[in-house]
Amino acid sequence: MALVKKCMTLRTILLSRNNVKLHIKVNYSHDIKPYLYKWRAKKEVPKTSEEIEAAAKKYNLHPREYKTYDEDGFGFGDYPKLPYIGNEAKDPYYPWDFPALKRNFNEAIHIEADQIGEDRYAAGVRTPISGVGTVAMFLSVVTVFGSLYWIFRYYPWFQPVMQKQYPKPGVTHYTFESLR
């Protein structure tokens, strides 16, 4: 019972400390902008040089590096068209702000970042074996194991087992008498 009483008093202490934050949140939340409001892409593609410079500044890019997707495309708005390079192709020795994902603070993320992560398709990285070589290796393995199965399918390979013995009338299979 004492534990319940202590927990109840602890709850009131913790809630009384958050009253100021709760009051500000409830009464002044219309002035507080939501997190990442700066990164929301506008629906209109910038056309003038001033709009392009503002959008490039918004995404921390130089205006010469800033290119947008086509208007008739997927409707990404002013989001920049970044090069299709995955994290695996980036320099591992660069002092990244977040080394696990090889990216810096406020760096724009590729629109297809969920597809080109280090645990997925390695965009921009040379693979040691070409696609034709990969298909050839696959077909050779399937051919070898398929031919072995086809050759030995008529020669069953199993553990030898004696025929099952069932009791028959008139036949003694066991006895409880001594052997002497």
SULCORPE-V24955 format. One record per backbone hydrogen bond with DSSP energy under -0.5 kcal/mol. CO is the residue of the C=O (numbers start at 1). NH is the residue of the N-H. E is the energy in kcal/mol with one decimal. If there is no record, write none. Layout:
CO_NH_E / CO_NH_E
This chain:
1_5_-2.1 / 2_6_-2.4 / 3_7_-2.4 / 4_8_-2.1 / 5_9_-2.1 / 6_10_-2.3 / 7_11_-2.0 / 8_12_-1.8 / 9_13_-2.0 / 10_14_-2.5 / 11_15_-2.5 / 12_16_-2.1 / 13_17_-1.3 / 14_18_-0.9 / 16_19_-0.7 / 18_22_-2.6 / 19_23_-2.5 / 20_24_-2.3 / 21_25_-2.5 / 22_26_-2.4 / 23_27_-2.4 / 24_28_-2.3 / 28_31_-1.1 / 28_32_-0.6 / 31_33_-0.5 / 34_37_-1.3 / 36_39_-0.8 / 37_40_-0.8 / 42_78_-1.7 / 48_52_-2.2 / 49_53_-2.4 / 50_54_-2.3 / 51_55_-2.5 / 52_56_-2.5 / 53_57_-2.3 / 54_58_-2.0 / 55_59_-1.7 / 56_61_-3.2 / 57_60_-1.1 / 59_108_-0.5 / 62_65_-1.1 / 62_66_-1.3 / 65_67_-0.6 / 67_81_-3.9 / 70_73_-1.0 / 70_75_-0.5 / 76_79_-1.5 / 79_69_-0.7 / 80_82_-1.0 / 83_85_-2.0 / 86_89_-0.8 / 87_90_-0.9 / 91_94_-0.8 / 94_96_-2.1 / 98_101_-0.9 / 98_102_-0.8 / 98_103_-1.4 / 103_98_-2.0 / 104_107_-1.6 / 110_113_-1.6 / 112_115_-1.7 / 112_116_-1.0 / 115_121_-1.1 / 116_87_-1.1 / 117_120_-1.6 / 121_123_-1.3 / 122_125_-1.1 / 123_86_-2.4 / 130_134_-2.0 / 131_135_-2.2 / 132_136_-2.4 / 133_137_-2.4 / 134_138_-2.2 / 135_139_-2.7 / 136_140_-2.3 / 137_141_-2.2 / 138_142_-2.4 / 139_143_-2.4 / 140_144_-2.5 / 141_145_-2.3 / 142_146_-2.3 / 143_147_-2.6 / 144_148_-2.2 / 145_149_-2.1 / 146_150_-2.4 / 147_151_-2.5 / 148_152_-2.2 / 149_153_-0.6 / 151_154_-0.5 / 152_155_-0.8 / 154_156_-0.7 / 156_158_-0.6 / 164_166_-0.6 / 168_171_-1.4 / 171_173_-0.7
